[in-house]
């Protein structure tokens, strides 16, 4: 999604003071002061799962942290430019982060440094949420759609362009089929109905809502596709959807290859165009600031701008104009992808998390001291004890929902002896440690900064684990 300027930096000391003051509040447990997870601390989680925050989340800026819910289970996450929304199993909507335009829907404009329940929706059971740069849209189990926040180009779908600090009803959806998916971009919004109809509204200055030459739409407008749609994603200034036949369509800003279209297709970028060159049916797509990630049953494809490494194709490939599969995941099964402004996250079927791209503020989840860019998918080792359920990437932050692994999937212990990477990759966790074994030999012809960027993870051996002993990582970065 996309993405305003970074907010004011909060030091670790200030964060711990806030934690000590808050302790436990309104159904949300925060770790006690001094127990904020560090790189060497075990990442324990309650059975219902915990939400981990990285980057400039406002919950703990630049400091990895986590929280969990009392008597409830988090189900869905959505990160916007500087704000975040969480939906629980009981249908509660929790929000926190930036709120300068009322995007949290709390009837005020002050930022929220801790998760706050949206009381105005207490009578509703929320099932879907999408955070854009400065706005939020939600859908209740009853099929009612609400929006709040910035509305400068009609992205709230209310028929006008006035901002609002509280959630307002989008009347048109009361008469249409139930909503099964929402997405929000920079100044755009999208809703997908159960019967496969796609509705979009907001900014259309470069065709990002697929309405041709129209400048914007202040109310939901149906995008005429010709067949049912099963997935939609809004990025900064471009969008994408997938049809029931697995075909990928993109539209909007075409610079830097983010649409993945052929040269002859670019003149029609203001209306949906089918992306060529992807083998197999596309099952997921995520649009970032200037890049796109598409998932098939066998591969992860990326294209667009990759100056921060968000494409995952290596150090010197900064722009890709056609879909290119990531070799790193050629032998893995992937269940989820998410794009932020300049970073990307991928979850494997076995619950492992890989991230790559812009490392500023620690939003890649690779350690407090490791804020460098990653140009290839890098395993988040802090989650090896857990199973990552879902992830959402925003402008300058990332949220991860993870829960304890089932007993049958726990890694075996060091007393079993060290094993080689070849043997490990042949096990049931074939995708668990896909670590680059290339020797760490920087090119002498590169500058110091370039050599720093070329640094890759190395691993000579590692331990497996069992008998209630914690994972001991000996991965050398």
For each residue, the residues with C-beta under 8 A, 3 or more apart:
1: 79 80 81 131 132 133 184 185 186 234 235 236 288 339 340 341 393 394 395
2: 81 132 133 185 186 235 236 288 289 341 395
3: 81 133 186 236 289 340 341 394 395 396
4: 81 82 98 133 134 395
5:
6: 9 56 82 361 396
7: 56 58 61 82 98 111
8:
9: 6 61 62
10: 14 15 60 61 62 63
11: 14 15
12: 15 16 36 62 63
13: 16 17
14: 10 11 17 18
15: 10 11 12 18 19 36 60 61 63 65
16: 12 13 19 20 33 34 36
17: 13 14 20 21 33
18: 14 15 21 22 113
19: 15 16 22 23 30 31 32 33 36 60
20: 16 17 23 32 33
21: 17 18
22: 18 19 25 30 114
23: 19 20 30 32
24: 28 29 30 70
25: 22 28 30 114
26: 115 116 117
27: 69 70 71 72 92 117
28: 24 25 67 68 69 70 94 114 115
29: 24 67 68 69 70
30: 19 22 23 24 25 65 67 114
31: 19 35 36 37 65 66 67
32: 19 20 23 35
33: 16 17 19 20 36
34: 16
35: 31 32 41
36: 12 15 16 19 31 33 60 63 64 65
37: 31 41 43 52 64 65 66 382
38: 41 64 368
39: 367 368 369 382
40:
41: 35 37 38
42: 385 470 471
43: 37 52 66 382 383 385 386 402
44: 385
45: 49 50 66 68 386 402 403 404
46: 49 50 68 403
47: 403 404
48: 68 69 72 73 74 403
49: 45 46 68 73 74 389 401 402 403
50: 45 46 66 67 68 401 402 403
51: 66 67 68 74 77 86 399 400 401
52: 37 43 64 65 66 365 399 400 401 402
53: 57 59 60 64 65 66 67 84 397 398 399
54: 57 64 361 362 363 364 365 397 398 399 400
55: 61 62 360 361 362 363 394 396 397 398
56: 6 7 61 62 82 361 363 396 397
57: 53 54 60 61 84 96 97 397 399
58: 7 61 82 83 84 96 97 98 111 112 113
59: 53 65 67 84 96 97 113 114 115
60: 10 15 19 36 53 57 63 64 65
61: 7 9 10 15 55 56 57 58 361
62: 9 10 12 55 56 361 362 368
63: 10 12 15 36 60 362 368
64: 36 37 38 52 53 54 60 362 365 368 382
65: 15 30 31 36 37 52 53 59 60
66: 31 37 43 45 50 51 52 53
67: 28 29 30 31 50 51 53 59 115
68: 28 29 45 46 48 49 50 51 74
69: 27 28 29 48 72 73 74 88
70: 24 27 28 29
71: 27
72: 27 48 69 88 89 90 92
73: 48 49 69 88 89
74: 48 49 51 68 69 77 86 87 88 89 401
75: 87 88 89
76: 86 87 128 129 390
77: 51 74 84 85 86 390 391 392 399 400 401
78: 84 85 86 129 130 131 136 184 392
79: 1 83 84 131 340 392 393 394 395 397 398 399
80: 1 83 84 85 97 98 103 131 132 133 134 135 136 184 394 395
81: 1 2 3 4 98 131 132 133 134 341 394 395 396
82: 4 6 7 56 58 97 98 394 395 396 397
83: 58 79 80 95 96 97 98 99 103 104 131 134 136 394
84: 53 57 58 59 77 78 79 80 95 96 97 131 392 394 397 399
85: 77 78 80 93 94 95 129 131 136 138
86: 51 74 76 77 78 93 94 95 115 399
87: 74 75 76 91 92 93 94 126 127 128 129
88: 69 72 73 74 75 91 92 94
89: 72 73 74 75
90: 72 125
91: 87 88 124 125 126 127 140 141
92: 27 72 87 88 117 122 126
93: 85 86 87 117 118 121 126 129 138
94: 28 85 86 87 88 115 116 117 118
95: 83 84 85 86 104 105 106 112 115 116 118 136
96: 57 58 59 83 84 104 112 113 114 115 116
97: 57 58 59 80 82 83 84 104 111 112 397
98: 4 7 58 80 81 82 83 103 111 134
99: 83 102 103 104 106 108 109 110 111 112
100: 103 109 111 134
101: 109 134 135 149 150 163
102: 99 105 106 107 108 109 148 149 150 163 164 165 166
103: 80 83 98 99 100 131 132 134 135 136 148 149 150
104: 83 95 96 97 99 112 116 118 136 148 149
105: 95 102 118 120 121 136 146 148 149 165 166 167
106: 95 99 102 112 116 118 165 166
107: 102 120 165 166
108: 99 102 165
109: 99 100 101 102 165
110: 99
111: 7 58 97 98 99 100
112: 58 95 96 97 99 104 106 115 116
113: 18 58 59 96
114: 22 25 28 30 59 96
115: 26 28 59 67 86 94 95 96 112
116: 26 94 95 96 104 106 112
117: 26 27 92 93 94 122
118: 93 94 95 104 105 106 121 122 167
119: 122
120: 105 107 166 167
121: 93 105 118 124 126 138 140 146 167
122: 92 117 118 119
123:
124: 91 121 140 141 142 144
125: 90 91 140 141 142
126: 87 91 92 93 121 129 138 139 140 141
127: 87 91 139 140 141
128: 76 87 138 139 179 180 181 182
129: 76 78 85 87 93 126 136 137 138 139 182
130: 78 136 137 138 182 183 184 189 234
131: 1 78 79 80 81 83 84 85 103 135 136 184 394
132: 1 2 80 81 103 135 136 137 149 150 155 184 185 186 187 188 189 234
133: 1 2 3 4 80 81 150 185 186 187 236 395
134: 4 80 81 83 98 100 101 103 149 150
135: 80 101 103 131 132 147 148 149 150 151 155 156 184 187 189
136: 78 80 83 85 95 103 104 105 129 130 131 132 147 148 149 167 184
137: 129 130 132 145 146 147 156 157 170 182 184 189 191
138: 85 93 121 126 128 129 130 145 146 147 167 182
139: 126 127 128 129 143 144 145 146 173 179 182 191
140: 91 121 124 125 126 127 143 144 145 146
141: 91 124 125 126 127
142: 124 125
143: 139 140 173 174 178 179
144: 124 139 140 169 173 174
145: 137 138 139 140 157 169 170 173 179 182 191
146: 105 121 137 138 139 140 167 168 169 170
147: 135 136 137 138 155 156 157 158 164 167 168 170 189
148: 102 103 104 105 135 136 156 164 165 166 167 168
149: 101 102 103 104 105 132 134 135 136 156 163 164 165
150: 101 102 103 132 133 134 135 155 156 163 187
151: 135 154 155 156 158 160 161 162 163 164
152: 155 161 163 187
153: 161 187 188 202 203 205 216 218
154: 151 157 158 159 160 161 201 202 203 216 217 218 219
155: 132 135 147 150 151 152 184 187 188 189 201 202 203
156: 135 137 147 148 149 150 151 164 168 170 189
157: 137 145 147 154 170 172 189 201 202 218 219 220
158: 147 151 154 162 164 168 170 218 219
159: 154 218 219
160: 151 154 218
161: 151 152 153 154 218
162: 151 158
163: 101 102 149 150 151 152
164: 102 147 148 149 151 156 158 167 168
165: 102 105 106 107 108 109 148 149
166: 102 105 106 107 120 148
167: 105 118 120 121 136 138 146 147 148 164
168: 146 147 148 156 158 164
169: 144 145 146 174
170: 137 145 146 147 156 157 158 173 220
171: 174
172: 157 175 176 219 220
173: 139 143 144 145 170 176 179 191 199 220
174: 143 144 169 171
175: 172
176: 172 173 193 197 199
177: 193 194 195 197
178: 143 193 194
179: 128 139 143 145 173 182 191 192 193 194
180: 128 192 193 194
181: 128 191 192 231 232
182: 128 129 130 137 138 139 145 179 189 190 191 192
183: 130 189 190 192 232 233 234 239
184: 1 78 80 130 131 132 135 136 137 155 188 189 190 234
185: 1 2 132 133 188 189 202 208 234 235 236 237 239 287
186: 1 2 3 132 133 203 234 235 236 237
187: 132 133 135 150 152 153 155 202 203
188: 132 153 155 184 185 200 201 202 203 204 208 209 234 239
189: 130 132 135 137 147 155 156 157 182 183 184 185 200 201 202 234
190: 182 183 184 198 199 200 201 209 232 233 234 239 241
191: 137 139 145 173 179 181 182 198 199 200 220
192: 179 180 181 182 183 196 197 198 199 229 230 231 232 241
193: 176 177 178 179 180 196 197 198 199
194: 177 178 179 180
195: 177 228
196: 192 193 227 228 229 230 244
197: 176 177 192 193 222 228 229
198: 190 191 192 193 222 223 225 229 232 241
199: 173 176 190 191 192 193 220 221 222 223
200: 188 189 190 191 209 210 211 217 220 221 223 232 234 239
201: 154 155 157 188 189 190 209 217 218 219 220 221
202: 153 154 155 157 185 187 188 189 209 216 217
203: 153 154 155 186 187 188 208 209 216 237
204: 188 207 208 209 210 211 214 215 216 217 270
205: 153 208 215 216 237
206: 237 238 252 253 254 269 270
207: 204 210 211 212 251 252 253 269 270 271
208: 185 188 203 204 205 234 235 237 238 239 251 252 253
209: 188 190 200 201 202 203 204 217 221 223 239 252
210: 200 204 207 223 239 251 252 270 271 272
211: 200 204 207 214 217 221 223 270
212: 207 270 271
213: 270
214: 204 211 217
215: 204 205
216: 153 154 202 203 204 205
217: 154 200 201 202 204 209 211 214 220 221
218: 153 154 157 158 159 160 161 201
219: 154 157 158 159 172 201
220: 157 170 172 173 191 199 200 201 217
221: 199 200 201 209 211 217
222: 197 198 199
223: 198 199 200 209 210 211 241 272
224:
225: 198 228 229 241 243 249 272
226:
227: 196 243 244 245
228: 195 196 197 225 243 244
229: 192 196 197 198 225 232 241 242 243 244
230: 192 196 242 243 244
231: 181 192 241 242 283 284 285
232: 181 183 190 192 198 200 229 239 240 241 242
233: 183 190 239 240 241 285 286 287 339
234: 1 130 132 183 184 185 186 188 189 190 200 208 239 287
235: 1 2 185 186 208 238 239 240 252 258 287 288 289 290 292 339
236: 1 2 3 133 185 186 253 287 288 289 290 341
237: 185 186 203 205 206 208 252 253
238: 206 208 235 250 251 252 253 254 258 259 287 292
239: 183 185 188 190 200 208 209 210 232 233 234 235 250 251 252 287
240: 232 233 235 248 249 250 251 285 287 292 294
241: 190 192 198 223 225 229 231 232 233 248 249 272 285
242: 229 230 231 232 246 247 248 249 282 283 284 285
243: 225 227 228 229 230 246 247 249
244: 196 227 228 229 230
245: 227 281
246: 242 243 280 281 282 283 296
247: 242 243 274 275 282
248: 240 241 242 260 274 275 278 282 285 294
249: 225 240 241 242 243 272 273 274 275
250: 238 239 240 258 259 260 261 272 273 275 292
251: 207 208 210 238 239 240 259 269 270 271 272 273
252: 206 207 208 209 210 235 237 238 239 259 269 270
253: 206 207 208 236 237 238 258 259 269
254: 206 238 258 259 261 266 269
255: 258 290 305
256: 290 291 304 305 319 321
257: 260 303 304 305 319 320 321 322
258: 235 238 250 253 254 255 287 290 291 292 303 304 305
259: 238 250 251 252 253 254 265 266 269 273 275 292 304
260: 248 250 257 275 277 292 294 301 303 304 321 322 323
261: 250 254 265 266 269 273 275 276
262: 265 266 276 322
263: 266
264: 267
265: 259 261 262 268 269 273
266: 254 259 261 262 263 269
267: 264
268: 265 271 273
269: 206 207 251 252 253 254 259 261 265 266 273
270: 204 206 207 210 211 212 213 251 252
271: 207 210 212 251 268
272: 210 223 225 241 249 250 251
273: 249 250 251 259 261 265 268 269
274: 247 248 249
275: 247 248 249 250 259 260 261 278 294 323
276: 261 262 322
277: 260 322 323
278: 248 275 282 294 296 301 323
279: 296 298 299
280: 246 296 297 298 299
281: 245 246 296 297
282: 242 246 247 248 278 285 294 295 296
283: 231 242 246 295 296 297
284: 231 242 294 295 336 337
285: 231 233 240 241 242 248 282 292 293 294 295
286: 233 292 293 337 338 339 344
287: 185 233 234 235 236 238 239 240 258 291 292 339
288: 1 2 235 236 291 292 293 304 310 339 340 341 342 343 344 393
289: 2 3 235 236 305 339 340 341 342
290: 235 236 255 256 258 304 305 342
291: 256 258 287 288 302 303 304 305 306 310 311 339 344
292: 235 238 240 250 258 259 260 285 286 287 288 302 303 304 339
293: 285 286 288 300 301 302 337 339 344 346
294: 240 248 260 275 278 282 284 285 300 301 302 323 337
295: 282 283 284 285 299 300 301 334 336 337
296: 246 278 279 280 281 282 283 299 300 301
297: 280 281 283
298: 279 280
299: 279 280 295 296 325 326 329 330
300: 293 294 295 296 312 325 326 329 334 337 346
301: 260 278 293 294 295 296 323 324 325 326
302: 291 292 293 294 306 310 311 312 313 320 323 324 326 344
303: 257 258 260 291 292 311 320 321 322 323 324
304: 256 257 258 259 260 288 290 291 292 311 319 320
305: 255 256 257 258 289 290 291 310 311 318 319
306: 291 302 309 310 311 312 313 317 318 319 320 357 375
307: 318 319 342
308: 342 343 357 358 373
309: 306 312 315 356 357 358 373 374 375 376
310: 288 291 302 305 306 339 340 342 343 344 356 357 358
311: 291 302 303 304 305 306 317 320 324 344
312: 300 302 306 309 326 328 344 356 357 375 376 377
313: 302 306 317 320 324 326 375 376
314: 317 375 376
315: 309 375 450 453 454
316:
317: 306 311 313 314 320 375
318: 305 306 307
319: 256 257 304 305 306 307
320: 257 302 303 304 306 311 313 317 323 324
321: 256 257 260 303
322: 257 260 262 276 277 303
323: 260 275 277 278 294 301 302 303 320
324: 301 302 303 311 313 320
325: 299 300 301 330
326: 299 300 301 302 312 313 329 330 377
327: 330
328: 312 332 354 376 377 434
329: 299 300 326 332 334 346 348 354 377 431 434
330: 299 325 326 327
331: 425 430 431 434
332: 328 329 348 349 430 431 434
333: 348 349 350 431
334: 295 300 329 337 346 347 348 349
335: 347 348 349
336: 284 295 346 347 390 391
337: 284 286 293 294 295 300 334 344 345 346 347
338: 286 344 345 391 392 393
339: 1 233 235 286 287 288 289 291 292 293 310 343 344 393
340: 1 3 79 288 289 310 343 344 345 357 358 363 393 394 395 396 397 398
341: 1 2 3 81 236 288 289 358 393 394 395 396
342: 288 289 290 307 308 310 357 358
343: 288 308 310 339 340 355 356 357 358 359 363 364 393 398
344: 286 288 291 293 302 310 311 312 337 338 339 340 355 356 357 393
345: 337 338 340 353 354 355 391 393 398 400
346: 293 300 329 334 336 337 353 354 355 377
347: 334 335 336 337 351 352 353 354 388 390 391
348: 329 332 333 334 335 351 352 354 431
349: 332 333 334 335 431
350: 333 387 409 429 431 432
351: 347 348 383 386 387 388 389 402 405
352: 347 348 379 380 383 384 388 431 432
353: 345 346 347 365 379 380 383 388 391 400 402
354: 328 329 345 346 347 348 377 378 379 380 434
355: 343 344 345 346 364 365 366 374 377 378 380 398
356: 309 310 312 343 344 364 374 375 376 377 378
357: 306 308 309 310 312 340 342 343 344 364 373 374
358: 308 309 310 340 341 342 343 363 364 373
359: 343 362 363 364 366 370 371 372 373 374
360: 55 363 371 396
361: 6 54 55 56 61 62 371 396 397
362: 54 55 62 63 64 359 365 366 367 368 370 371
363: 54 55 56 340 343 358 359 360 393 396 397 398
364: 54 343 355 356 357 358 359 370 374 378 380 398
365: 52 54 64 353 355 362 380 382 383 398 400
366: 355 359 362 370 374 378 380 477
367: 39 362 370 382 477
368: 38 39 62 63 64 362
369: 39
370: 359 362 364 366 367 477
371: 359 360 361 362
372: 359 452 453 455
373: 308 309 357 358 359 453
374: 309 355 356 357 359 364 366 377 378
375: 306 309 312 313 314 315 317 356 453
376: 309 312 313 314 328 356 436 456
377: 312 326 328 329 346 354 355 356 374 434
378: 354 355 356 364 366 374 457
379: 352 353 354 433 434 435 457 475
380: 352 353 354 355 364 365 366 383 388 400
381: 384 473 475
382: 37 39 43 64 365 367
383: 43 351 352 353 365 380 386 388 400 402
384: 352 381 411 432 471 473
385: 42 43 44 404 405 470 471
386: 43 45 351 383 402 403 404 405
387: 350 351 402 403 404 405 406 409
388: 347 351 352 353 380 383 391 400 401 402
389: 49 351 401 402 403
390: 76 77 336 347 400 401
391: 77 336 338 345 347 353 388 398 399 400 401
392: 77 78 79 84 338 398 399
393: 1 79 288 338 339 340 341 343 344 345 363 397 398
394: 1 3 55 79 80 81 82 83 84 131 340 341 397 398 399
395: 1 2 3 4 79 80 81 82 133 340 341
396: 3 6 55 56 81 82 340 341 360 361 363
397: 53 54 55 56 57 79 82 84 97 340 361 363 393 394
398: 53 54 55 79 340 343 345 355 363 364 365 391 392 393 394
399: 51 52 53 54 57 77 79 84 86 391 392 394
400: 51 52 54 77 345 353 365 380 383 388 390 391
401: 49 50 51 52 74 77 388 389 390 391
402: 43 45 49 50 52 351 353 383 386 387 388 389
403: 45 46 47 48 49 50 386 387 389
404: 45 47 385 386 387
405: 351 385 386 387 409 410
406: 387 409 410
407: 410
408:
409: 350 387 405 406 429
410: 405 406 407 465 466
411: 384 429 432 464 465 466 471
412: 416 464 465 466
413: 416 463 464 465 466 467 469
414: 417 418 463 464 465 469 472
415: 466 467 469
416: 412 413 419 464 466
417: 414
418: 414 461 462 463
419: 416 423 424 461 462 464
420: 423 424 461
421: 424 425 433 435 437 459 461 462
422: 425 426
423: 419 420 426 427
424: 419 420 421 427 429 432 433 462 464
425: 331 421 422 430 432 433 434
426: 422 423 430
427: 423 424 430 432
428:
429: 350 409 411 424 432 433
430: 331 332 425 426 427
431: 329 331 332 333 348 349 350 352 434
432: 350 352 384 411 424 425 427 429
433: 379 421 424 425 429 459 462 475
434: 328 329 331 332 354 377 379 425 431
435: 379 421 457 458 459 475
436: 376 456 457 458
437: 421 458 459
438: 456 458
439: 458
440: 455 456 458
441:
442: 446 451 454 455
443: 446 450 451 454
444:
445:
446: 442 443 450 451 454
447: 450 451
448: 451 452
449: 452 453
450: 315 443 446 447 453 454
451: 442 443 446 447 448 454 455
452: 372 448 449 455
453: 315 372 373 375 449 450
454: 315 442 443 446 450 451
455: 372 440 442 451 452 477
456: 376 436 438 440
457: 378 379 435 436 475 476 477
458: 435 436 437 438 439 440 476 477
459: 421 433 435 437 462 474 475 476
460: 474 476
461: 418 419 420 421 474
462: 418 419 421 424 433 459 473 474 475
463: 413 414 418 471 472 474
464: 411 412 413 414 416 419 424
465: 410 411 412 413 414 469 470 471 472
466: 410 411 412 413 415 416 469
467: 413 415
468:
469: 413 414 415 465 466 472
470: 42 385 465
471: 42 384 385 411 463 465
472: 414 463 465 469
473: 381 384 462
474: 459 460 461 462 463
475: 379 381 433 435 457 459 462
476: 457 458 459 460
477: 366 367 370 455 457 458
